[in-house]
């Protein structure tokens, strides 16, 4: 009795594991992601802003996701 239940559980688990693996065989291997943003400022003004390391805290993904992050900078900025 217990063996039959255990066998059914193992079969269900095997099916649950096999479905994503079999599906992955037939899914396209190519993946592409793009994003675009338009900044309504002159190119030189944007470049002068972005090149300064101190300004990167205002738009960097990692800085925005962890405001408690500690970082140090040495040398001339820009």
Rosetta silent file (secondary structure, phi, psi, omega in degrees, C-alpha in Angstrom):
SEQUENCE: XXXXXXXXXXXXXXXXXXXXXXXXXXXXXXXXXXXXXXXXXXXXXXXXXXXXXXXXXXXXXXXXXXXXXXXXXXXXXX
SCORE:     score description
SCORE:     0.000 S_00000001
   1 L     0.000  -51.122 -179.658    0.000    0.000    0.000 S_00000001
   2 H   -64.889  -36.958 -179.670    2.679    2.509    1.004 S_00000001
   3 H   -64.965  -36.748  178.622    4.808    1.523   -1.969 S_00000001
   4 H   -65.216  -42.950  178.885    1.949    2.275   -4.380 S_00000001
   5 H   -65.262  -43.991  178.988    1.466    5.732   -2.882 S_00000001
   6 H   -62.541  -39.617  178.663    5.206    6.372   -2.936 S_00000001
   7 H   -63.940  -42.203  178.904    5.393    5.210   -6.545 S_00000001
   8 H   -65.208  -40.703  178.263    2.568    7.583   -7.552 S_00000001
   9 H   -62.845  -43.325  179.181    4.247   10.497   -5.751 S_00000001
  10 H   -64.872  -38.230  177.801    7.537    9.785   -7.529 S_00000001
  11 H   -64.621  -43.676  178.769    5.790    9.586  -10.902 S_00000001
  12 H   -63.005  -44.238  177.687    4.070   12.933  -10.297 S_00000001
  13 H   -61.760  -41.551  178.854    7.374   14.520   -9.231 S_00000001
  14 H   -62.391  -40.193  178.594    9.112   13.104  -12.305 S_00000001
  15 H   -66.533  -43.432  179.815    6.410   14.575  -14.548 S_00000001
  16 H   -61.423  -38.235  178.692    6.614   17.958  -12.807 S_00000001
  17 H   -75.033  -36.970 -175.448   10.386   18.009  -13.329 S_00000001
  18 H   -71.740  -34.283 -176.157   10.222   16.660  -16.894 S_00000001
  19 H   -58.417  -51.136  178.682    7.687   19.174  -18.261 S_00000001
  20 H   -65.047  -34.792  179.754    9.946   22.272  -17.989 S_00000001
  21 H   -66.960  -42.294  178.238   12.949   20.314  -19.244 S_00000001
  22 H   -68.362  -40.183  177.855   11.099   19.032  -22.303 S_00000001
  23 H   -61.381  -39.147 -178.849    9.600   22.474  -22.929 S_00000001
  24 H   -62.457  -27.228  179.000   13.090   24.021  -22.812 S_00000001
  25 H   -65.044  -35.996 -173.400   14.163   21.816  -25.722 S_00000001
  26 H   -95.994   -6.674 -179.806   11.597   23.396  -28.034 S_00000001
  27 L   -81.914  145.494 -179.980   11.893   27.026  -26.895 S_00000001
  28 L   -60.314  139.422 -179.317   14.000   29.393  -28.985 S_00000001
  29 L   -84.883  -15.777 -178.584   17.570   29.787  -27.736 S_00000001
  30 L   -86.226  134.280  178.849   17.848   33.381  -28.961 S_00000001
  31 L  -141.020  136.811 -179.915   16.877   36.108  -26.551 S_00000001
  32 L  -141.854  138.692  176.835   17.210   39.844  -26.925 S_00000001
  33 L  -132.619  139.015  179.979   16.194   42.728  -24.704 S_00000001
  34 L  -137.686  150.960  170.048   16.366   46.412  -25.514 S_00000001
  35 L  -144.654  154.434 -176.286   15.427   49.622  -23.842 S_00000001
  36 L  -143.623  144.096  177.090   15.652   53.180  -25.011 S_00000001
  37 L  -136.741  142.471  177.747   15.340   56.549  -23.364 S_00000001
  38 L  -108.214  125.355  178.684   15.200   59.999  -24.906 S_00000001
  39 L  -108.567  120.109 -176.738   16.922   62.823  -23.055 S_00000001
  40 L   -87.344   61.239  177.199   15.816   66.263  -24.157 S_00000001
  41 L  -141.254  158.194  175.235   19.166   67.964  -23.580 S_00000001
  42 L   -63.216  147.570 -177.241   22.139   68.733  -25.813 S_00000001
  43 H   -56.679  -43.027 -176.931   24.608   65.845  -26.149 S_00000001
  44 H   -64.781  -38.018  178.624   27.501   67.805  -24.667 S_00000001
  45 H   -65.346  -41.708  178.244   25.490   68.743  -21.578 S_00000001
  46 H   -65.367  -44.668  179.948   24.512   65.098  -21.018 S_00000001
  47 H   -60.503  -46.206 -179.296   28.097   63.919  -21.546 S_00000001
  48 H   -62.918  -30.884  177.992   29.480   66.479  -19.100 S_00000001
  49 H   -75.348  -46.674 -174.829   26.944   65.343  -16.503 S_00000001
  50 H   -69.714  -32.127 -175.403   27.434   61.593  -16.975 S_00000001
  51 L   -69.509  -17.089  179.727   31.242   61.678  -16.990 S_00000001
  52 L   -84.410  121.475 -178.299   31.337   62.904  -13.389 S_00000001
  53 H   -59.947  -35.301 -178.536   31.383   59.947  -10.972 S_00000001
  54 H   -64.040  -27.195  179.987   29.597   61.927   -8.270 S_00000001
  55 H   -79.649  -18.438 -176.328   26.585   62.350  -10.596 S_00000001
  56 H   -67.800  -17.563  174.762   26.254   58.628  -11.270 S_00000001
  57 H   -65.712  -21.998 -176.523   24.554   58.176   -7.887 S_00000001
  58 H   -80.952  -17.872 -176.556   21.557   60.010   -9.354 S_00000001
  59 L  -137.450   -8.018 -178.546   20.861   57.513  -12.149 S_00000001
  60 L   -69.420  135.824 -177.498   22.872   54.323  -11.563 S_00000001
  61 H   -61.994  -43.862 -177.113   20.737   51.208  -11.076 S_00000001
  62 H   -68.530  -38.557  179.563   22.938   49.788   -8.312 S_00000001
  63 H   -67.290  -38.435 -179.745   23.073   53.047   -6.402 S_00000001
  64 H   -70.956  -32.304 -178.474   19.302   53.472   -6.594 S_00000001
  65 H   -79.170  -22.692  179.673   18.630   49.890   -5.466 S_00000001
  66 L  -135.277   83.731 -177.593   20.962   50.160   -2.441 S_00000001
  67 L   -66.413  -16.677  179.510   21.063   53.685   -1.011 S_00000001
  68 L   -85.913   -0.697 -178.219   23.137   52.436    1.975 S_00000001
  69 L   -61.187  136.219  178.200   25.986   51.363   -0.331 S_00000001
  70 L  -103.463  134.381  178.390   29.332   52.822    0.649 S_00000001
  71 L  -143.201  152.781  178.902   31.761   53.830   -2.079 S_00000001
  72 L  -125.367  148.654  178.989   34.985   55.751   -2.267 S_00000001
  73 L  -129.951  138.579  177.445   36.468   57.742   -5.101 S_00000001
  74 L  -128.583  149.867  177.159   40.068   58.805   -5.560 S_00000001
  75 L    93.467 -172.309 -177.749   41.649   61.067   -8.099 S_00000001
  76 L   -82.154  130.192  179.639   40.268   63.745  -10.356 S_00000001
  77 L   -79.361  141.161  174.841   36.585   63.354  -11.211 S_00000001
  78 L    96.970    0.000    0.000   35.556   63.524  -14.835 S_00000001
